[in-house]
Amino acid sequence: MNKVRPLAPESVDVGAEMRAIGQEARGAARTLAIASRDAKDRALLAAAAALRVRTKDILSANLRDVTGAKGRGVAAAFLDRLTLDEGRIEAMALGLEEIAALPDPVGRVMARLERPNGLVIERVATPLGVIGVIYESRPNVTADAGALCLKSGNAVILRGGSDSFHSSAAIHACLVEGLKAASLPEAAISIAPSASRETVAEMLAGLGGALDVIVPRGGKSLVERVQKEARVPVFAHLEGVVHVYVDRAADLDKAKAVLINSKLRRTGVCGAAETLLIDKACAATHLKPLVEALLDAGCAVAGDRAVMAADPRVTEASPEDWRTEYLDAIISAKVVDGIDAAIEHIETYGSYHTDCIITEDKAAAEKFLREVDSAIVLHNASTQFADGGEFGFGGEIGIATGRMHARGPVGLEQLCTFKYRVRGDGQVRD
Amino acid sequence: MNKVRPLAPESVDVGAEMRAIGQEARGAARTLAIASRDAKDRALLAAAAALRVRTKDILSANLRDVTGAKGRGVAAAFLDRLTLDEGRIEAMALGLEEIAALPDPVGRVMARLERPNGLVIERVATPLGVIGVIYESRPNVTADAGALCLKSGNAVILRGGSDSFHSSAAIHACLVEGLKAASLPEAAISIAPSASRETVAEMLAGLGGALDVIVPRGGKSLVERVQKEARVPVFAHLEGVVHVYVDRAADLDKAKAVLINSKLRRTGVCGAAETLLIDKACAATHLKPLVEALLDAGCAVAGDRAVMAADPRVTEASPEDWRTEYLDAIISAKVVDGIDAAIEHIETYGSYHTDCIITEDKAAAEKFLREVDSAIVLHNASTQFADGGEFGFGGEIGIATGRMHARGPVGLEQLCTFKYRVRGDGQVRD
């Protein structure tokens, strides 16, 4: 088994230790940036094998975390995300193997220009450098994020939730075993050596210039803190206040199927619908059946006056409802005066994540797709397709709602930057 | 003539005024994002016409600035950049017309995926939103930056150097005239209403969430301040500590031509070479002729011992020389032990801007192009090709040396982000 950095006692200078990890990661990033696809994939496959071999070690580390968390009286959903079993470890191993099977994003020629003077200019994908990932107590993120960064040629520094410290360390040890098997630097995937809050503060400060970008993975409060305090660029993954707009030209059956799936397939994902907007022009025919379908499927509805009139089970929506990401079997619902009012509502209350129009009117669909400025805009399809895997990206580190660099599902391509290679034969500029 | 916002007296709350401009720009950005190519181009052409019609107004505003700056005893180079004449105004007008002639970057389909379930996913270029441009006292940047942001569908808030306040305001009035001629919102191109330092501070704070990105255009101290203090993303345009590495397999004539052009074509541009690295293995044949060529062309050389031995006119380089962007007829020069040492030197002292290898050895060239992690890496071509125009981008707002979002010449494409349009026919997720 690999050496796992010992839990730093409080007396140790965590800041200095974190900055040292940053320096080592910076060095490792140079090696990783030019590592062959073969080496990176060997590391991923060896890490997957290590996860399987070390399943018992991981489960006993996880038991320690789970016991501690239970003692602190955490919520059931929290405990569920924290708890590992053999199936979940196998799923992590399979995830690493899937990432190994993806094409290498590094070195991809994104554009090629031949200039009149004979210069050939290529825009080539290159890694970002050193990525810091700050996440909550979900041990599987250790494997996912580590693997995506490795495959994209980036060094990564992981800082998981303190309740999952031992589980994450045990999983991290398997990733390091993979790196060693492929003769890649161990510092390519580092983990914060303690669960102290100071490690987060040091990462937000950029580890003395060593971090190129921070990816926060977790709830709104974590992401907001990271965005507010980080002194380095952040891939914002804010909440998904996701809308389904049922247009006057919507097919009712299609609307029902897409709406129910968007809201209820899984209520806890960021692509789950949170607000239903219905065009006034079809309210007479579509409102009641849609609201009933939601209620009958076990979804609470908080509506405006018009929606309340459709069914006595509808409760009155408060102004905050329009901004709320429930992540639960609740939806807010409102009748709007046509597509322009729908777009205006989304612009006012949305979170630039994912929004959908249901309509058979192609012009209305194109208008919605053009004018709604969200990372993902859909026509006649469930908002739960907002997922890197469903886009064919093969794994994602999150859904970015910011506008800079990454937007939508952040997969291997978005973990890269680019540079220009210019090939000449002695050209000089006039 | 359009109304020009009056110079705010000190008693006015500049912060509130700037935030109000931000709010107006945010609204204008929504309109601009979906404006047609035709409308944007009409605005650019009308602005170009206005520049020509209003040449006298602009020159008299400029005279006011120049007189003030002379009174403050500014340097000659500063005064040169500040001073306008009819030729420079005509060049600005032509610049706007050139940008109008470029293709519309907005709406470009960057990628298209058909999924097995029938969903069609397109990645489409969209504007960034509201861009803040903070620049020095170069009035022409007002026209360039305003036009590039407009063409890329972004609203822009301009804040030029205080010494060019009246010139920039007069040029800005022409841009607003263009917007009005095309019925586009005037707030699409705003300018800070006073030359107070507080306007910069407000922009760095993000104008209450209205700014999506800040582009600093100017010297190192301006850029460093912006990067240090900005609470919004910044397109870093740091200095160019640009290297020319002459490899053992370099053709001497080619090396001489590329080196002299890289250093001396224009010494004040960020793509100008600042350091010459020569492979020890060819120093016996190449060092003396290259150093003599530089010296004979009027370029001072600060070298290490080996370079000093080549010509008595070479002065001794200090450790700071390797990190210095001279922007003048001076070059630092050093003999290195092969390509790995050259790459190591560039990694240690470079600024990730532009670096070049001169060699006839294809393998060495490919190694350099792969391993040197700068925005632009060249083989056998002058570093002065580091320019958006030379890349065929048709104008640039700067050369980005950061890694996030934009890298290298920032033209229209890099002023855009993207979103995903998903077209379905009722698909739901399992």
Interface residues (C-beta under 8 A of the other chain):
Chain A: R30 A33 I34 G107 L113 R115 L119 I121 T126 L128 G129 D212 V213 P233 D251 K254 A257 V258 I260 N261 S262 R265 E347 A365 L369 R370 E371 D373 S374 A375 I376 V377 L378 H379 N380 A381 S382 Q384 F385 E390 F391 G392 R403 M404 H405 R407 G408 T417 F418 K419 Y420 R421 V422 R423 G424 D425 G426 Q427 V428 R429
Chain B: R30 A33 I34 G107 L113 R115 L119 I121 T126 L128 G129 D212 V213 P233 D251 K254 A257 V258 I260 N261 S262 R265 E347 A365 L369 R370 E371 D373 S374 A375 I376 V377 L378 H379 N380 A381 S382 Q384 F385 E390 F391 G392 R403 M404 H405 R407 G408 T417 F418 K419 Y420 R421 V422 R423 G424 D425 G426 Q427 V428 R429
